[in-house]
Every structure is written in structure tokens, then in C-alpha cells.
């Protein structure tokens, strides 16, 4: 669990370290505001992947047709996260998820909720894709999951090289998605 009092203390110290007066109007309540913001935007830190799968793992039995592989695909799930290297915003992030049901399907809103909660951690985009795939796999009981994420990273766009057009694309394939090109194509934009 996040320690709100420690966050406030350190944000006050950070303001002092950059030469600001943390008691001036406009900054006096900033440590409290930042502590509340971090509790919200990093809420996923409070849960393991297993706990997220349990929290959002509402499934429905699927009427299977043995002659077809019916994939569930959801595209353009918008999320944001914070890079663990600079604590910089990762934004304009879109997640595409596909899985082959193993006799049960997730409620559609649960897929978006899983993506959202997994992103609410200090993250790497590569790990975020793996976390989402792992959670979807556990929640559905399916080993066959694909995740594609595209996003912009303010550690690239607002500082350093300042390349505002750079987009990062990561792909995570589990099970049959690793070897079957047709399945991989399901998550492409």
C-alpha cells in the first residue's frame, strides 16, 4: 500500500530541492494533491496479476462449435502509464487484445478493465503487454493470447531527444499466437 504521508513529505522536499517555496500560494496543497493523484494513477501497484485476474475475471460459458476457432478481439483500448525509468508519462497508448476462448469468455468490459489496471503501475511497455497477456490467460483459462500496444513516451518526446513523432510498438504472443500468423494478424491495427 502507498504511504500517503511519505509521498507528501518527499514531494515537499522535491519542491524545495528545485528551488521552490512549498508554502507559497499555488504550491501549499501540492504535496497532498500529488499524493492523491499517485494513489489513483498507480492503483494497479496494489494488486498482483493474479489478483487482477480474480478481480476482473467474470467469465461466461461459451457454446462451442467444434468446427471453428472463434477468437475474441478487442482493439483500441486506450490506457496510459508511467515509465519506471523516469516516472514519465506513457500516453496515446492503445492496446489490442485477442484470445482463443477455452470454453469460456470474459465479459467485454473486463478486458478493458484488465488493461487499465495493469497500466496503473510504474511500467515498461514490454512488461505491460506481458502482464495483460498473463492476466487474460489466467482469467479465461486460455493459453492463446495476443497483445499489441502502441504508445508515445514523454521520456522521448518531452526530454532527451524530443522526438515527438516517435511511437513504440510492442507485441506479446502466447500459445498459438506465437506460431500462427493468422492469429497474430488479428491484433494488428
Phi, psi and omega in degrees: 000146179287141177262098184300321181294320177295319179300313180301315180301314184286327176293320175300315178297322178297315178301317178295319183295331179268006174093013179268161174260105183292353179262355182287157177302137183100328179249346186304325181258004183300315179304319179292317179298317181294319179299316178293321179297314181296323177299324180283307188282346177244027182304326181298341177299335182283353186230145170278167175302319179300316180293324176294319178299320178291317183296320185243025186266028179294116182240164178231141178294137183258137173281105186276142172248112186297346182270356183227150167258108183259110180271148171257126183230130174230129183240159173061042174280115184273130177222172168218162180208183178233128179297131181287344181281320182239357188056033181266152182291134168255118191228178185046041181267131177235134182245131171249132182232138173220146174210156175262117181300143176249057179091351178212153180237149175282148168300137187302320180296335181292327178298313179295321179295322177297314179299316181298311184292321179295330180282344183273056178214161166293123194223168161246143181300322179298318180291323179302315177299318179293318179299314180299315180298317180297317181293314179300317180299314180294316183294324184265343186076012181258132175278354189256097185221141173231139180224130174238131178233133170240140180196163174254147183237121183292344174291344175257328188265330185253350181214180178059239183288338179055046178266097188287344181266353182293131176236139177258134179238127176233146179231135176236123180238130176235149178063225183296338178296337179293326189245344185257106182305321181299322179289318179302322182295340180297329184265356179293149181297000000 
